[in-house]
Every structure is written in C-alpha cells, then in structure tokens.
C-alpha cells in the first residue's frame, strides 16, 4: 500500500487499487482454493490502513485471522522478496458481528426496516403472497402498529386474517388461506434462526463506519459460517444492509477515498432465482451507492454468476483461476476473459486457466476512470494471520470492542404484538361485563293518589344477546314447527283431494 492506493500485488510493476476510484466497485472471482479469501484479506487490510472502514462476511471462518498479526513462512517471505517488499506482521482493528449472537455482537434489523419486498424474498413468497404481505404492512402502518420482530408480524397477519373482508374491500382480495401460508413460512424462517435477525436494538450504520485512535478503519466481520446454511437469509440480510447504506448516507460524489468498503462474499446467492423487481433494486443500489462513497466488491466463483447489468458496473477486477470442464464452464471462461482490456502479451482465456494459487489477472481503474490493461499478478502476502482465531482470541477482541454492551442485550418494547393483545383483552372484558342499567326516577307523589299502583310489567332482559343454549333451542323449535307445519299441510291437501274424488 502507498499513498495512492491499496497494494494488490506485483506484475511487471506494483499493482495498486486507486483510492479515488475504489468507490467504483469491484469483483474478486475464481474457483475454490485459488486464493480469493487471501485477496479479500489483503484488500480489507489495505483499506483499514488508510482509514477506510470495511464490512465483510466470513463464510468459512478464516477471515477472522485478520484480527491477529501474521507469522510469515518461507514461501511468503520469498514472494515478498520477489516483489521488493518487507512483510511487517500486523493485525487490524476488528469488530465481530453474528446474527446468532454466538461469535460476535448480535446484529438486528426491525421488520419495518426490512420491508415487504426483501421479506418476501427471504420467505420465498410468490407475487400474490407478496401482495398480501404489502397489505399487512400498510394496514399495520395505518393502525399505528410497530412491526419490530417476528411475533409482531405474526400478530399483524392474524389481525389481517380476522379483518380480511374489510382489508379486501380497501386494497383488493386478502385471502385467509394466503395469510396462513405466509404464517407457515414465517415458522420455517424462525426454525432457521431468522428470529434472531429481527428486533431491537437495531444496527446503527454509524457503528460500521468507525476508525480507531490511530485513524485505521475498523474491519467489521460478520460470522457467516452458520448463516450460510440459510442462503436466502444470508443474501437478503446483506442486500438489506447495502440498501440501508444507500438510503441513509448523503451524497458526496467521488471522494478521495471511500467511506466504506463492502465485500459481498458468495455473491451468487444474491442473484440465484431472484425475481425481476429484486434484480432491478440491486442494479439501482449498485449504480447509485458509489456517489454515497461506498465501494461494493462482489466475491464469487465465476463472473457469470452476476447479471450483466451489475457486472458492467464493477470496474476493479481480480480474477483468479477458472476451470472449464463443461460447455457451460467454457462460456463462463470466455465471458470472464472478454470482460478485460486485452493485453497483447498473452491470451487472456488461456492465462485464466493456467493461473496458480495466489496468482490472478488484475485490471483496475486509472486516474481517468478507465480500466487498465489486464496483467498477470502475484498477489502480495498478507501482514495478518492466515487462518481462524482461537475462541480465546475472539473473546479478547470482543472484550475490547468499541460497541461492547450496545447490542448484546435484546430490547422488547410495546409494539404490534403487545398492542393487539391489549386491544383483544379490552374487547373481551367489555363483552363479558354486564351492561349498565339505568332506572327511571319515581315521582315524589304517586299519580294514582291512594289507589295502589298498577302491576308492573316484567323487567326487560338485561341484554339482547342470546346464549348458545337459547339460540340452539330457538333453532330447534323453528325446525320442529316447520316440520309439523309441513305435515299438517300435507294432511289437509290429501283430504281435499279425496273429497274431490
């Protein structure tokens, strides 16, 4: 790393990612085991060293080693010498996060913040179910019902089912069967641990954009080795976080360096089976978030995993080796090669297949924002540890965390669940309470003189509501009377017919 950017590696010269072009997004791609995680690590450490906070998901658990100083081996030292570098082992300031609260601070969002579109994606709802969910959000907003956690959403869905006719008259058909389907899918989400995501205190974006006392940016690492088992939950959470950054941060144009570098590992999970409205949202966020000073870096196995509309906006690229064993792989390989600015010194497609571990094809944006000619590059050795932390080391990092105590305890304030429960209790008590009876005041002197007053009529019923027994008895009498009447009429008609004969 030098004053102009983050050092990536060495080709025929040192390859740097320019800080003033780092918000133009990027791609780190390559087959499993080719060195993507190490590239992510050296980029994250480079950004941190120049004061840029980082957010990254740790899918395999080994990115956490960035929090400890490295121990370079002979091979790493030899590579550094080839580049003319001296490895100075160093750790970076790290904050650990975890949706499950096990390997980091709990990270939460409210149901309202997530919104019906992303929640529908997480629940794998169809268009009709998504429409009903949107109606539930609208009705909750109009009723002043806060949707904070999943029990709030379940209560709002129950409210919608009970008032389906009224809601349907205002917003279109609201089927109780559709509501029941959404409720079942919420139960599945809870079984996957989704309930841990929703609630308060909700994550404050400012806590992802901290620097330490020496001006280095904190690297925020999301423990995702367990979360990745629920790919929709993983992808939707990261998309929500990216969308929140887009919506909340002010415009700053092209800064000298990014406000935040956001790494989206296993990026193909975001786009797999994604509906068109969601793809359009991702494209919009990626296109516009750079003016908020946020650089988004997608990490995936094959560039073909990312739609063309998004891929075309990723100007900084590090391509590790790809293998082409099938026609589909070959098409992906050709697409990856064609995305680079050609270097006449070698065939790009052949070079991608021949790359070794820790080697990559690199093309970054120059001072004019144009991609540089692709170069075969040796990725620099990291200064931090390669591999995971021990539980004791992780606990030590968390004990020194700048957000310690802010998110560790959940808060459950009155929201939709409590408010609807209070309304239901009040309605039940009102129905069970006897009505207030008002008696007409007796005149001071009886109008009948010495005559005794006339006999009073029986007191009116305390309530016009019928008990279940009364209702059943009346229905039975009606049935009996109706049956008897039919028999009498049949007898009369039969007698008339016989008399005529």
C-alpha angles and dihedrals in degrees: 000000000000136000092282099054153307117320111235102172147288132292115151084322137013112289115219132183105226113235093214089057098038092097089064088083130237150216132233110189139166145116122288113288097018097111108270093137093052090050090050089049096051092046091050092048091046092053091047092052092058094047101264115135116225136207118198137159117233102214099170100031097243099098087074088077088081086082091067132060115259129246104214117212127210095272092052092047091051092051091049090051090052088057094044091247133135115215112227107189110229140155127219129226108267138189116197121214131185131179088214094047092232106108099021146003112312112259117206142176129189121246089241092054091050091052130199097284097057093036090053088052091051092049093043092235124174123233095271093049091046089053092053090048089054089052090052091052091049093048092048090051092050091047092050092244114155113220104206108141138012095271088058090053092047090051091049091050090051089050090051092051091051091049098035094128095053093043091046091054090055104036107016133271115343108188118203087214090058091048089051090052091053090049091053091050089051088056089053090050090051090051088055091054096260092135088072091064097057124070143050149343085047120208115272112216091218088068089062093053102058131132126202129238093278093051098256117140119245115244107223109207120194111207100229105160089103097031093057088069085074099049096178091052091047096048095042093050093052091046090051091051092049090048091050090053089051094049100042106038118085123238115268103161116218108347126197087252133002124271089221138002112216119198116197107196120196086020094173088076089067094058102035110116089344114164119239096255090055093048089050090052092050091049091050094049094047092047096049106029092077089072087059089060096254122131115203118203119191116208116197143137099250130020087223087072089073123071117250092242090061098034091057090063096056104095101170113065137183112182119190124190122308127195122216110201098145138037089257091053090049092053090050090049092051091048090051092050093047091054091068129080103252122254111206090210094075145008107262097209093051092044092055091057094045098051117121128217110294093020126107146166108249132196122167135175118270128217090282093050094252121131116256123232111280115261135194102241138190106219112233119247114256122247092216129067123292106222140029131311124247116250089252092053091049091049090051092052091049092049089059094043117132090224096048110144096011098095106011096096120055119229123211113192127173109291139142095313095051094039094051091044090053091050092049092050092049092049092049092050092049091052093050097045116094113248118257109259119213119204122206111241115252115238116252092241121037110243089221095066111209092345115107113254118258117265111276122241117247112277116266119256114274090232138010090221113108123223119237089254093053092048093049092047093051093048089050092050091049090051093048093045092048092050093047091048092053091051092050092049091049089053093049093048091048091052092051091050092051093048091053091054 
